[in-house]
Amino acid sequence: MSGVKQRVAKLSQPSAWVLEPEAATFAPNNKWSNKDMDVVPPHLRTWSSWDFVAYWLSDAANVATWNMASSMLAIGLSWRQVLPAIAVGHFLIAIVITLNGTIGAQLHVPFPVVNRSSFGFYFAYFSIISRAILAMFWFGIQTTTGGECVYQMLKAIWPSIQHLPNHLPETASITTSSMMCYFLYWLIQLPLLLIPVHKIRWLFNIKSVIVPACWLSMFIWALVKTGGASGTSIYSQPATIHGSKAVWAWFAAVNSALGNFATLGVNIPDFTRFARSPRAQYAQMLIIPVAFTFFAFIGLTVTSSGYEIYGKGYLWDPLRLIDQWDNRAAAFFASFSFALATVATNIGANSISCANDLTALAPRYINIRRGQVICAVIGGWVLCPWEILASAIGFLTFMGGYTIVLGPISAIMIVDYYLVHKKNIDTPSLYRPKGRYRYTGGVNMRALAAIVVAVPPNLPGLINAINPKIDVGNGVYPYNIAYLLGFTIAGGIYYTLSIIFPPTETLLDAPITGEDEVERKVPSEHDEEGSIEEKKGSNVREEVMEAI
């Protein structure tokens, strides 16, 4: 018994949780980096073009995509208006993802490290924290959906579960049976979150086969039940809003599509750093708009069919549609498919992303595995995600709200890498708090100014979206294009300031990669003041490589 007490006492000490020092290639010590934050060594750069295609196929065929498309019907748009909005939105976000993905594929570092070149070593924590919060919210949303999948699976096996007494109040927005299923899904999902990033490809590959097959089956079922276009046409249901209201609703739908993966617009380097080459991730430019538009069309079709078949309004959650089925076997396998889709999306888009951010916040104590556990606890329980999915309007408001920050962050990263630094980045200095990218006290004032100018125009609309009783006049309209507006303003301001006040201390004639040191994987001998090359003020790469 005393031995157990000693172990518990030891675990209560912070020193017991300190990670073993890794061979951090460029950081002065494990206070600033660990193995999971380090430059990816060549033998772990294993993601091919097909892996990225499978990743996005698996991400596209998820309940969130179905929810996004179908909830647009719920606000009064027709499918002819919704589908182009989804296509345009995902084409635009595909451009952002591919551009930022190229940065990760060329530097082989995660988003928290990449962001330091444009925001400054310490101001990068603003982006990291913002993105981590959103990833936690999305983790909770996906886990809530997974709980619904478990409920439908259990109901297909034991129909009596629907008669389980509810002991929770109506204001909880969740029932006792739903809470039980939520916990079961969270528990099943937890060990899958711990699979290393470079090995997680097999899950995406499996999902990219099983889940699309299920969606196609539901699509065929919808056409058969409604007689297709020649019967009671599911494609002729009109819009219920018109004029300028419809126009602004369409722009809001585009913004919602952008917001669907605005997080990956900034953190895609977390995955592309494992690419075999920058070309391997170029497939994202094509697969994202094609896959999401196609799967959104399936979601729209089946939702519209449900409107005609069951006459209960738009069942914008596919699991509510499955709940109407009498075929228990079909309900089980469809729910299992959505459960698989949800867990793969949660790992790829939320858990790993949040874990990378948390790792950057405390690399001495947190690695990706621990970060995923923290995300599972906070995102899964603290944030009460079932409240977010209470209504279609609430869902759109949630997704659109965070784009006012994520759009500017993406713009600054892209402009900085391609236009300001022209791809010439000193990778070793990204790991040094007093290195080249310290700027002014760790803050790039150009990025700060761009954020300060780009976010406020969207605040009135966000306030009104949260509380419609607050009248903000015409200020509500910019919020309907929040991502594009914030992206354009931030990118323009950042580039202009960088031209007027060039960051001369960070401008290089050629990139400094330190690839030789990465391949040798020897501990860095640099101090916190920066590299030898920085101290001399020279841009000669060969001298640096000789020195290290």
Secondary structure, DSSP 4 states (H G I P E B T S, - for coil): -HHHHHHHHHHTSGGGGPPPPP--SSSSSTTT--TTTSPPPGGG--B-HHHHHHHHHHHHSSHHHHHHHHHHHHTT--HHHHHHHHHHHHHHHHHHHHHHHHHHHHH---HHHHTHHHH-TTTHHHHHHHHHHHHHHHHHHHHHHHHHHHHHHHHHH-GGGGGPPP-S-GGGSS-HHHHHHHHHHHHHHHHHTTS-GGGTHHHHHHHHHHHHHHHHHHHHHHHHHHTGGGSS-TT-PPPS--HHHHHHHHHHHHHHHHHHTHHHHHHTHHHHTTBSSGGGGTTHHHHHHHHHHHHHHHHHHHHHHHHHHH-SS---SHHHHHTT-S-HHHHHHHHHHHHHHHHHHIIIIIIHHHHHHHHHH-TTT--HHHHHHHHHHIIIIIT-GGGGGG-HHHHHHHHHHTHHHHHHHHHHHHHIIIIISTT--BTGGGG-TTSGGGTBTTB-HHHHHHHHHHSGGGHHHHHHHH-TTS--GGGGSGGGGHHHHHHHHHHHHHHHHHHHS--GGG--SS-B--HHHHHHTPPP--BTTB-HHHHHT---HHHHHHH-
